[in-house]
Amino acid sequence: MSLHALGDALTDHLAQYGEAQSWFLESLSISRRLGDKWMIASTLRDMGEALLLDGNSKEARERFGESLGLFKDMGARAMINGLLYFHGRVAKHEGNRRLAARFFGFVAARRGALAHSDDRDRVEHDIAITEGIDTEDPELAAEWRHGRTMTQDQAVDCTLEDSNDS
């Protein structure tokens, strides 16, 4: 939808998050009237990203959670992995570095499958560095390793537990 694309452009290229929300809300309204679950879930995800970039992690978590539920209902496993990454960013933004490390570890293990086996450690380390997670810290390293071994369902359960704690 072009309204959604406009919201994306305002978020990604102009950092106009409030303006982006207006376009996302309009896109969401139309998508709901049409019953387009994929577009609803995608719009909620992008709304969450704009909210997070604007510093509103509580509402971002809510939008990511709604989107995650819809993508889960549709069986869109790759989209769920992306939303788990965003949950990691929310945790990091809120200062919960242990939970962030767990989510980033989960995502890194899935991204690592896309790289050649000799690149896997570098890819995981790059993700950790990019997100500011210090894998030299024993507690964070343990969470990182735990995240790498979780199933997608276990990682989704972590988002639910995290939402209940907030």
Helices and strands as residue ranges (DSSP letters): H 2-12, H 17-34, H 37-53, H 57-74, H 77-93, H 97-112, G 117-119, H 120-130, H 138-149, H 152-165
